[in-house]
């Protein structure tokens, strides 16, 4: 198990521990993802989220999900997905999502540092992410953890399911 970090709040000791998510975490993950999507202005479709989370909770082939627990269960998560790139020289990853309920308490830092460390352990040569244009605060957070703004622009399109 990862080293726990202790947060002192109003004289109460709360133990926070980062761990790999398991299939049993799906209900808590759905709650956390829904909270994040509301804050970050994403459309939430539970069937789409379940379809994406379930295989990642079951195996590492697509990436990893890390959760931050306190005495009441998961309070945050980080998701990295594996990719492959000629420019990176092989395996790289995307920090697909990171969310913590309580900002400013070091929980996001614990999650991103764990995600970076595990990505390195699993052979990723680079980590990428995208942020919403309106969220300068989060870009400052990522910069403090070693990520840098690049000149490239992400573009996307939805592909039909066959």
One Martini backbone bead per residue (centre of mass of N, CA, C, O) as a GRO file, in nm:
protein
  162
    1UNK     BB    1   0.100   0.034   0.017
    2UNK     BB    2   0.076   0.347   0.027
    3UNK     BB    3   0.159   0.614   0.161
    4UNK     BB    4   0.030   0.801   0.396
    5UNK     BB    5  -0.161   1.090   0.458
    6UNK     BB    6  -0.187   1.349   0.697
    7UNK     BB    7  -0.476   1.527   0.818
    8UNK     BB    8  -0.544   1.819   1.001
    9UNK     BB    9  -0.884   1.860   1.137
   10UNK     BB   10  -1.014   2.005   1.397
   11UNK     BB   11  -0.841   1.781   1.574
   12UNK     BB   12  -0.862   1.570   1.351
   13UNK     BB   13  -0.771   1.259   1.220
   14UNK     BB   14  -0.691   1.205   0.875
   15UNK     BB   15  -0.665   0.940   0.659
   16UNK     BB   16  -0.467   0.931   0.361
   17UNK     BB   17  -0.498   0.711   0.070
   18UNK     BB   18  -0.332   0.571  -0.201
   19UNK     BB   19  -0.497   0.369  -0.458
   20UNK     BB   20  -0.606   0.123  -0.634
   21UNK     BB   21  -0.855   0.056  -0.825
   22UNK     BB   22  -1.163  -0.125  -0.823
   23UNK     BB   23  -1.458  -0.263  -0.906
   24UNK     BB   24  -1.583  -0.172  -0.622
   25UNK     BB   25  -1.550   0.152  -0.706
   26UNK     BB   26  -1.769   0.234  -0.909
   27UNK     BB   27  -1.981   0.398  -0.747
   28UNK     BB   28  -1.780   0.615  -0.644
   29UNK     BB   29  -1.677   0.701  -0.923
   30UNK     BB   30  -1.945   0.808  -1.033
   31UNK     BB   31  -1.971   1.035  -0.829
   32UNK     BB   32  -1.702   1.180  -0.890
   33UNK     BB   33  -1.742   1.225  -1.192
   34UNK     BB   34  -1.999   1.392  -1.170
   35UNK     BB   35  -1.876   1.621  -1.010
   36UNK     BB   36  -1.657   1.699  -1.214
   37UNK     BB   37  -1.844   1.755  -1.461
   38UNK     BB   38  -1.992   1.990  -1.333
   39UNK     BB   39  -1.744   2.172  -1.286
   40UNK     BB   40  -1.617   2.122  -1.601
   41UNK     BB   41  -1.855   2.112  -1.817
   42UNK     BB   42  -1.964   1.817  -1.860
   43UNK     BB   43  -2.115   1.565  -2.000
   44UNK     BB   44  -2.326   1.321  -1.839
   45UNK     BB   45  -2.291   0.961  -1.911
   46UNK     BB   46  -2.313   0.677  -1.750
   47UNK     BB   47  -2.276   0.462  -1.973
   48UNK     BB   48  -2.005   0.579  -2.076
   49UNK     BB   49  -1.849   0.567  -1.809
   50UNK     BB   50  -1.877   0.266  -1.755
   51UNK     BB   51  -1.746   0.170  -2.024
   52UNK     BB   52  -1.465   0.303  -1.942
   53UNK     BB   53  -1.410   0.196  -1.646
   54UNK     BB   54  -1.440  -0.115  -1.625
   55UNK     BB   55  -1.173  -0.209  -1.775
   56UNK     BB   56  -0.981  -0.043  -1.584
   57UNK     BB   57  -1.065  -0.191  -1.315
   58UNK     BB   58  -0.978  -0.491  -1.425
   59UNK     BB   59  -0.720  -0.360  -1.586
   60UNK     BB   60  -0.395  -0.236  -1.734
   61UNK     BB   61  -0.404  -0.210  -2.055
   62UNK     BB   62  -0.528   0.104  -2.059
   63UNK     BB   63  -0.460   0.161  -1.746
   64UNK     BB   64  -0.508   0.379  -1.455
   65UNK     BB   65  -0.658   0.387  -1.121
   66UNK     BB   66  -0.664   0.638  -0.869
   67UNK     BB   67  -0.731   0.662  -0.519
   68UNK     BB   68  -0.861   0.868  -0.258
   69UNK     BB   69  -0.868   0.804   0.087
   70UNK     BB   70  -1.077   0.802   0.360
   71UNK     BB   71  -1.280   0.712   0.616
   72UNK     BB   72  -1.532   0.731   0.376
   73UNK     BB   73  -1.359   0.707   0.121
   74UNK     BB   74  -1.360   0.827  -0.178
   75UNK     BB   75  -1.221   1.176  -0.282
   76UNK     BB   76  -1.048   1.077  -0.537
   77UNK     BB   77  -0.886   1.095  -0.874
   78UNK     BB   78  -0.677   0.912  -1.119
   79UNK     BB   79  -0.624   0.900  -1.482
   80UNK     BB   80  -0.446   0.672  -1.687
   81UNK     BB   81  -0.352   0.641  -2.033
   82UNK     BB   82  -0.241   0.451  -2.282
   83UNK     BB   83   0.012   0.517  -2.525
   84UNK     BB   84   0.155   0.572  -2.863
   85UNK     BB   85   0.474   0.722  -2.981
   86UNK     BB   86   0.708   0.845  -3.187
   87UNK     BB   87   0.786   1.112  -3.041
   88UNK     BB   88   0.834   0.954  -2.759
   89UNK     BB   89   0.942   0.642  -2.823
   90UNK     BB   90   0.651   0.522  -2.726
   91UNK     BB   91   0.536   0.502  -2.435
   92UNK     BB   92   0.257   0.677  -2.314
   93UNK     BB   93   0.045   0.930  -2.154
   94UNK     BB   94  -0.273   1.016  -2.009
   95UNK     BB   95  -0.413   1.257  -1.811
   96UNK     BB   96  -0.741   1.237  -1.810
   97UNK     BB   97  -0.800   1.250  -1.487
   98UNK     BB   98  -0.854   1.487  -1.207
   99UNK     BB   99  -0.993   1.458  -0.864
  100UNK     BB  100  -1.098   1.668  -0.586
  101UNK     BB  101  -1.291   1.782  -0.335
  102UNK     BB  102  -1.035   1.899  -0.179
  103UNK     BB  103  -0.887   2.192  -0.211
  104UNK     BB  104  -0.560   2.272  -0.077
  105UNK     BB  105  -0.463   1.978   0.087
  106UNK     BB  106  -0.272   1.785  -0.116
  107UNK     BB  107  -0.435   1.572  -0.285
  108UNK     BB  108  -0.359   1.634  -0.578
  109UNK     BB  109  -0.056   1.598  -0.539
  110UNK     BB  110  -0.065   1.303  -0.461
  111UNK     BB  111  -0.198   1.199  -0.723
  112UNK     BB  112   0.001   1.307  -0.938
  113UNK     BB  113   0.258   1.178  -0.823
  114UNK     BB  114   0.157   0.891  -0.849
  115UNK     BB  115   0.100   0.890  -1.154
  116UNK     BB  116   0.387   0.956  -1.242
  117UNK     BB  117   0.533   0.721  -1.105
  118UNK     BB  118   0.368   0.491  -1.244
  119UNK     BB  119   0.429   0.565  -1.534
  120UNK     BB  120   0.729   0.514  -1.509
  121UNK     BB  121   0.714   0.218  -1.409
  122UNK     BB  122   0.537   0.146  -1.690
  123UNK     BB  123   0.717   0.309  -1.933
  124UNK     BB  124   0.668   0.598  -1.957
  125UNK     BB  125   0.801   0.889  -2.145
  126UNK     BB  126   0.520   1.046  -2.126
  127UNK     BB  127   0.295   1.323  -2.039
  128UNK     BB  128  -0.044   1.405  -2.098
  129UNK     BB  129  -0.276   1.688  -2.136
  130UNK     BB  130  -0.595   1.846  -2.087
  131UNK     BB  131  -0.751   2.166  -2.081
  132UNK     BB  132  -0.949   2.406  -2.005
  133UNK     BB  133  -0.956   2.731  -2.101
  134UNK     BB  134  -1.090   2.839  -1.815
  135UNK     BB  135  -0.835   2.678  -1.640
  136UNK     BB  136  -0.573   2.830  -1.500
  137UNK     BB  137  -0.538   2.703  -1.219
  138UNK     BB  138  -0.470   2.411  -1.317
  139UNK     BB  139  -0.219   2.484  -1.482
  140UNK     BB  140  -0.056   2.571  -1.237
  141UNK     BB  141  -0.054   2.298  -1.099
  142UNK     BB  142   0.087   2.138  -1.328
  143UNK     BB  143   0.345   2.310  -1.334
  144UNK     BB  144   0.433   2.236  -1.037
  145UNK     BB  145   0.451   1.915  -1.161
  146UNK     BB  146   0.615   1.951  -1.465
  147UNK     BB  147   0.428   2.067  -1.659
  148UNK     BB  148   0.378   2.190  -2.001
  149UNK     BB  149   0.317   2.413  -2.228
  150UNK     BB  150   0.218   2.379  -2.561
  151UNK     BB  151   0.175   2.447  -2.908
  152UNK     BB  152  -0.019   2.244  -2.932
  153UNK     BB  153  -0.339   2.128  -3.064
  154UNK     BB  154  -0.626   1.995  -2.982
  155UNK     BB  155  -0.820   1.751  -3.154
  156UNK     BB  156  -1.162   1.637  -3.242
  157UNK     BB  157  -1.371   1.333  -3.282
  158UNK     BB  158  -1.646   1.149  -3.331
  159UNK     BB  159  -1.695   0.806  -3.351
  160UNK     BB  160  -1.855   0.556  -3.476
  161UNK     BB  161  -2.020   0.283  -3.382
  162UNK     BB  162  -2.005  -0.074  -3.493
   0.00000   0.00000   0.00000
